[in-house]
């Protein structure tokens, strides 16, 4: 077994996985998995730069993660940064800070690399399980972008498009510097139009209609699942590989877009850092399901973070 640490830094959150992995058997023993909402992508869509306060929130989480990695003795590690840090003019400030705190060079990966990691993390354990027909369509709804990956045993086609929950919220739901309490019908229509246009781009290179199992990843999807399942507290075990129907996705999305900020904040399974972006994230998921005619989405708690961890283990054996 190889002990590794994987860090995924996205637009909205930064996550850590410390695990023992055996590439020969496909076994992954999780030692520590945690997430912090840092909103690194705050304002990036508008300014093109990472905000100083967003960088400091991210570095604070990095300091916490450095202590955890040291405690577990994970010498092999990889730090992957995604959409927000790809887009920012001052991303060198981010790179330098991470290097100083964690002693590792953050890799600002492309959308295609992000898709590959997401696919590996989400599907590696599905291959030996019943009821998950190939090929898969893996959809990873992040803060700044969403990745679409079609494949069976390996990636066949992938595309990353800029329709993440934070980006959609900041583009369409921020008025006078704050997120609207309830999206208006026009705002919802504008978000839907952006998602539909992005799906048209995806369909040019990714055979969406060939997929037999839709697999949904990341916080927007798992939060919708937790609400649909009626959980009183977030339960990863209950959410992992749950199947959420199209009707359930519609019901939850309708509930979220009609709720006030306070009403969303009162739903116990919504992380405080997702309260103002979950409505847009749910709209992304619902629009995708409707577009491809999916009757359900299989929800996975294993995603890009697990894919990064496998890449470390396989590179270092």
N, C-alpha and C positions, 0 to 999 in steps of 0.2 A: 504494500500500500504506500502511496505517496501523499504526504501531507502538503496541501497547497492552500494559498489564500487568493481569492479572486475578488476584485472590487469593480463594480459597475457604476460609473458616475454619469447620470443622465441629466436631462433638463430640469426635472423636478426632484429627483431623489438620488441618494448615493447609498449603495448597498454592499454588504460584505458577506462572503461565504468562506469559512474555513472548514475544510473537509479532508478526509482520507479517501483516496480513490485508487482503484485497481483497473487500469485499462484492459487487462487481459480478461477480466470477468464482467466488467461494466458496473462493479459495485461502487457506490458512493455512500460514505458514512459521514453524515453532517455533524460537525462539532460546534459550529456557531454560525448563525445566519441572522443578520440584523439590517435594519433600514432606517435612514434618517431623511426627512424631507428638508432639503436645503434650498430648493428653488434656484439652482445655479443659473438657469436660463431667464431669470427675472429681467424683463425689458429687452432681451436680446433681439427679438423680432423687430422692435422699434428703433433701438439705438445701435445695434451691431456690436455692442460691447458687454462684457461681463461686469455687473455692478460690484463696487467694492464690498458692500454688505453681503452680497451673494457669495463672493469669494471667501469672505471670512467665515460665513456659516459652513461652507464646504470644508475649509481648512480645519475648523473645529471638529467636524465629523472625522476627518482624516486622522487627527491626533488621537481620537478615541479608538479608531480602527487600528492604528499603529500599536497601541497598548494591547489590544486583543490578539493581534498577530504575534506579538512578542510572547504573550502569555502561553499561546498554544505551540510556539516554536515552529511556525510555518516559514521555512527559509525560502521556499519557492513561491513566488507571488506574481500577479499580473494585475495591472490597473488599466482599465479600458474606459475611455471617455467617448461620449456619443454626441448627439445632435448639437446641444448648445455650444460646446467647446469647439466643434467644427466650424461654427458660423462666426465666432467672435473675433474681432480685430485684435484684442488684447489677450489672446489665449496663452501667450508666453508667460504672462503673470500667473496663470493657473498652473501651467506646466512646472514652473520654477517652485511654486509653493508646495505642490504635491511631492516633487523630488526631494525637497528639504525635509518634509515631515515623514514620508514613508520610505525614502531611500530607493524608490523605483521610478522609472521614467513612465509617465502616463502616455498611453498610446491613443491618439485621437484617430479612431478607426473610421473607415468609410461606411456608408450605408450597407453596401454589399457584405462587408465583414460582419457588421452588426447582425445582419440577417442570418449569416452562416452560424454564428454563435447561438442565436435564438433558436434556430432549427435544431441544432445538436442538443441543446439543453432541454428542449421541450419534447423531443421525440425519441431520445435514446432509450427510455424505459417503455415506450409504447410498443416497440417492435415485438416484444415477447408477450404482450397482453392481448386478450380477446376483446373484440368489439370496437377496434380502432382500425377501420379500413383505410388502406393506402390508395392513392397518394394523399398526403396531408397538405393542408394549407395552414401554415403557422402565421398568425397575425399578432404582432407585438406592438401594442399601443403605448407609446411613450409620452413624454411631456412635449418634446419638440417635433418628433417624427413618428411614423408608423411603418413598420417593416412587414412586407408580404413575402412569404417564402413557400414555394410549392416543391414537394419532393417525396420520395418514398424512403429509400435507404440513404440517399444523398440528396443534396439540394439540386433541383433541376433548373429553377429560375427564381430570381429574387428582385425586389424593388423597394426602395425606401422613398417615402414621400412626406412632405412637411405638413402633416395633419395631426400632430400630437395634441393632447388635452390642454396643455399650458398655452401652446401657440394659438389654438382655436379660441381659447378664453380671452387671451390678451388682444387678439385681432378683432374679435367681434363682441365681446361682453364687457369690456372696460370702458367706462364713460366717466369723464372728469377724474381720472386717476384711480377709480375703484371699480370692482366687479359689480355689475348690475345684480340686484337682489333676485329678480326673476327675469330670465331671458324673455324678450318679446317674441311674438311670432315671426317678425321680420328678422330678428337676430338668429333665431333657430333656422329659418330658411337660408340665411347667409352661410351659416356653419355647414348645413347640409349641402349647399351648392359647392363649397370648397371641397368637401369630402367626395362628392360625386365627381368633380373635375379631377381630383387626385386618383380616384378609382379608374377613370378613363385612361389616365397615364399608365397606371399599373397594368391594366388589361392589355396594353400594347406589347408587353414583354413577358408577362406572367400569366399562364393559362389557368385563370381562376376557376373556370367552369369544369376543369378536370379533377378537382379535388373531391375526395369522398369524406374526409373528416376535417372539420374546421377546429383548430386548436387556438385558443385565445390566451395571451400572456399579459403580464404586468398589472399594475395597480388599478387601472380603470376597470379591467375585465374581472379581476378577483374581487373588487369592491362590489360591482354589479352582481356577481355571483353570491356574495355574502348576503346582500339585501334580498335577492330572489329566494335564497334558502331560508330566510327568516331567522338568521343567527342573531343571538343577543350579544355575542362577542365574537371577534374575529377568530376563526378556527381554521388554520392552514390545512389540517388533515381532512376536515369536512369539505373544504373548497377544492382541494387537489383532485382532479379528474371528475369533478361534478359536471353534470350536463345541464346547461341552461337553455331552455327552449326559446324560440323566436318570440312567442307570446310573453314569456317572462321578461325577456329583454325589453320588449315594448312597454310592459307595465312599469318596470323599474325606471326606465328612461323618462316616461311620462311623469312619474312621481318626482323625479329629481329636477326636471326642468320647471315643474310647477311649484316647487318648494321655495321658501325663502332661505336665506343663508342660515338663519337660526334653526329652521326646521331641518335642513340638511345636517347641521352641526349636531343636532340631537339624535341622529341615527348612530347608534353606538359602533357600528362596524366601519364607519367612514373615518379614516385618519384625519386629524385636524388639518394637516397640510394639504388634504385633497378636497376639502369642503367646497372651495370656490372653483375647482376645475373638474369635478366629477361629472357635472351635467354635460359638459362638452365631451368628456371621455366616453360617457354612455352613448351620446349621439354618434360618435365615431363607430363604436361597436355595432349599434343598431343599423346604421346605414350600410355597413359592410355586410351584415347578415342578410339584409333585404336585397342588396345588389346581387349577391351570389346565390340567393335562394336557399340559404342554410336553414334547416329546421331546428338546429341546435348548435351550440358551441361547447366543446370540451375545454374546461378551464384547467390550466396548468400552473402550479406554483413553481415549477422548474422551468427556467427560461434562460435568458442570455447569461445570467450569473453562473449557472451550472455549465453552460457551454464554454465560458471563459475558464472555469476550473478544469474542465476536461482538456482544454488546449494546453494548460500548464502541465498537467500530469503526463500527457502524451509527448510533450516536447522534452521532458526531463527524465523519462525512463531510460 
